[in-house]
Amino acid sequence: MTAHPGRRRLLAAAGALALGGLAGCASLGAAGTAALRSAPPAGLPRRVELAATPFYPQEDFQCGPAALAMALGAAGLATPPEQLARQIFLPGRQGTLQVEMVTGARRNGALAVEIPGSLDALLRETAAGHPVVVLLNLGLSWAPSWHYAVVIGYDLDAAAFLLRSGPIERQVLPFETLERTWARGGNWAFVVLPPGKLAASAGETQTTTALVAFEKTAPPLRAATAYRSALERWPGSLTLAMGLGNSLYKAGALPEAETVFKNAARRHDAAAAWNNLANLLLERGRLREARDAAQKAVALGGPTLDTAQDTLRQIEARLTASASPRRKAPRDRAARR
């Protein structure tokens, strides 16, 4: 189905508005090199190599576009590094900022999810089949040399990660070296995924942040696919339910959107969900059901009260208009011979 730009604008869950400023950096926590040597994560293979990850050797200052092209290619969204360079490379800085990497992934159809800054997260993502873009500082803290690389695997027995990095297609980097250079880069990393796949190490907040941003530029049905997968993992999330309902609505999938909003409204008793359900029912011509939903949204009050009251007024106006007696058309009084 296609989007319908003329439709009413629906509300997002209030919680979604507070997610955009979350940082992607985190401490190494308990899963540093020493911890990995003494107690490797349970349930992971001893060795992983995502050999099918494409390789693009880096040109001068072009590690960002090259790394992103490799990650997009692994996600089935092949994009040449030359094209990405035009989108994300900043000549004045002779490089690419982290925000450009993330927005560049979204611009080319991918879900970009920042992951925890731990070695454990790198292991879990690559074991799940997800290459990880990492920001390393190959210089010193006071004289940085920033570099993006792609982690494509690990070897627990050798205590080493496998990377696509710069001109090297298969770099073997000891845990200690990556831990040190990654820490100097702020332990920042993200995965690039097709809609419908979820990061193995990211929690609900990180995933929701990524989805809310993805929805802004993605085709509605692709956004719905991504939201649906996340909602299956975190069924109690109002923000994810609202995102799914809104995406389905924008795609014109009204029966499916109605089901999602109805379930969210009943489960969370949230004004935004009742308001969106009311708008959808209004559009479908089910005015009395729409009025009931809008009245519940108004009764709950809160920051969406003005919007809910406006929705209710529109529904009542439609009900009044539909109840007014229609003027009968004059009969044909043409004379008959």
Residue pairs with C-beta under 8 A, 6 or more apart in sequence:
1 221
1 251
1 252
1 253
2 251
2 252
3 219
3 220
3 250
3 251
3 252
4 250
4 252
7 249
7 250
7 283
8 279
8 283
10 245
10 246
10 249
10 275
10 276
10 279
10 280
11 242
11 272
11 275
11 276
11 304
11 307
12 212
12 239
12 242
12 243
12 246
12 272
13 238
13 239
13 241
13 242
13 243
13 270
13 272
13 273
14 272
14 302
14 303
14 304
15 208
15 238
15 239
16 208
16 212
16 239
16 242
16 243
19 205
19 208
19 209
19 212
19 239
20 209
20 212
20 213
22 114
22 205
22 206
22 209
24 98
24 114
24 115
24 117
24 188
24 189
24 190
25 117
25 186
25 187
25 188
26 116
26 117
26 118
26 187
27 117
27 118
27 187
28 117
28 118
28 119
28 179
28 183
28 187
29 116
29 118
29 120
30 120
31 41
31 118
31 119
31 120
31 121
31 123
32 119
32 179
33 119
33 159
33 175
33 176
33 179
36 119
36 120
36 123
36 156
36 159
36 175
37 159
37 175
40 46
40 156
41 120
41 123
41 124
44 123
44 124
44 127
44 156
45 127
46 155
46 156
46 157
47 153
47 154
47 155
47 156
47 157
48 123
48 126
48 127
48 153
48 154
49 152
49 153
49 162
50 74
50 126
50 129
50 131
50 152
50 153
51 152
52 74
53 70
53 73
53 74
53 131
53 150
53 152
53 164
54 69
54 70
54 73
54 74
54 78
55 70
55 164
55 169
56 66
56 69
56 70
56 81
57 66
57 166
57 167
57 169
58 66
58 165
58 166
58 167
59 66
61 89
61 94
61 95
62 81
62 85
62 89
63 95
63 96
63 147
63 148
63 149
63 166
64 84
64 88
64 89
64 95
64 96
64 100
64 101
64 148
65 81
65 82
65 84
65 85
65 88
65 89
65 96
66 81
66 148
67 101
67 133
67 148
67 149
67 150
67 164
68 79
68 81
68 84
68 88
68 96
68 101
68 104
68 105
68 133
68 148
68 192
69 79
69 80
69 81
69 84
70 131
70 150
70 164
71 105
71 110
71 131
71 133
71 150
71 191
71 192
72 78
72 79
72 84
72 105
72 108
72 110
72 192
73 79
74 130
74 131
74 192
75 110
75 192
75 193
75 194
75 197
76 194
77 108
77 109
77 110
77 192
77 194
79 108
84 104
84 108
87 100
87 104
87 107
88 96
88 100
88 101
88 103
88 104
89 95
89 96
90 96
90 97
90 100
95 146
96 104
96 148
98 135
98 188
101 112
101 133
101 148
101 190
102 112
102 114
102 190
102 213
103 112
105 111
105 112
105 190
105 192
106 112
106 213
106 214
106 217
106 218
107 217
109 194
109 195
109 218
109 222
110 192
110 193
110 194
111 192
111 193
111 194
111 195
111 197
111 210
111 211
111 214
111 226
112 190
112 191
112 192
112 193
112 210
112 213
112 214
113 190
113 191
113 193
113 198
113 199
113 202
113 206
113 207
113 210
114 188
114 189
114 190
114 202
114 206
114 209
114 210
115 121
115 125
115 132
115 189
115 190
115 191
115 199
115 201
115 202
115 206
116 201
116 202
116 203
116 206
117 182
117 186
117 187
117 188
117 189
118 187
118 201
119 175
119 178
119 179
120 201
121 132
121 189
121 201
122 132
122 134
122 151
122 154
122 161
122 189
123 154
124 200
124 201
125 131
125 132
125 151
125 191
125 199
125 200
125 201
126 132
126 151
126 152
126 153
126 154
127 200
128 199
128 200
130 191
130 192
130 193
130 197
130 199
130 200
131 150
131 151
131 152
131 164
131 191
131 192
132 150
132 151
132 189
132 190
132 191
133 148
133 149
133 150
133 189
133 190
133 191
133 192
134 148
134 149
134 150
134 151
134 178
134 182
134 185
134 188
134 189
135 146
135 147
135 148
135 182
135 185
135 186
135 188
135 189
136 146
136 147
136 148
136 149
136 178
136 181
136 182
136 184
136 185
137 144
137 145
137 146
137 147
137 181
137 184
137 185
138 145
138 146
138 147
138 181
139 145
139 184
140 184
141 184
144 184
146 185
147 165
147 166
147 185
149 163
149 164
149 165
149 166
149 171
150 163
150 164
150 165
151 161
151 162
151 163
151 178
151 189
152 162
152 163
152 164
153 161
153 162
154 160
154 161
154 162
155 162
155 172
158 172
159 174
159 175
159 176
160 172
160 173
160 174
160 175
161 172
161 173
161 174
161 175
161 178
162 170
162 171
162 172
162 173
163 170
163 171
163 173
163 178
164 170
164 171
165 171
165 173
182 189
191 199
191 202
193 199
195 214
195 218
195 222
195 223
195 225
195 226
195 229
196 225
196 226
196 228
196 229
197 229
198 207
198 229
198 230
198 233
199 206
199 207
202 210
204 233
204 234
204 237
207 230
207 233
207 234
208 230
208 237
208 239
208 240
211 223
211 226
211 227
211 230
211 240
211 243
212 239
212 243
214 223
214 226
215 223
215 226
215 227
215 243
215 246
215 247
218 226
219 251
220 247
220 248
220 250
220 251
221 247
221 251
221 253
223 243
223 247
224 244
224 247
224 248
224 251
224 253
227 240
227 243
227 244
227 247
228 244
230 237
230 240
231 237
231 240
231 241
231 244
234 240
236 267
238 264
238 268
238 270
238 273
241 260
241 263
241 264
241 267
241 268
241 273
242 264
242 272
242 273
242 276
244 260
245 257
245 260
245 261
245 264
245 273
245 276
246 257
246 276
248 254
248 256
248 257
248 260
249 257
249 276
249 280
254 280
254 283
254 284
257 280
258 277
258 280
258 281
258 284
261 273
261 276
261 277
261 280
262 277
264 270
264 273
265 273
265 274
265 277
265 293
265 296
269 296
269 300
270 300
271 296
271 297
271 298
271 300
271 301
271 302
271 304
271 305
271 308
272 297
272 304
274 293
274 294
274 296
274 297
274 300
274 308
275 293
275 294
275 297
275 304
275 307
275 308
275 311
277 293
278 290
278 291
278 293
278 294
278 297
278 308
278 311
278 312
278 315
279 290
279 311
281 287
281 289
281 290
281 293
282 290
282 311
282 314
282 315
282 318
287 315
287 318
287 319
287 322
288 319
290 315
291 312
291 315
291 316
291 319
294 308
294 311
294 312
294 315
295 312
297 304
297 308
297 311
297 312
298 305
298 308
298 309
298 312
300 308
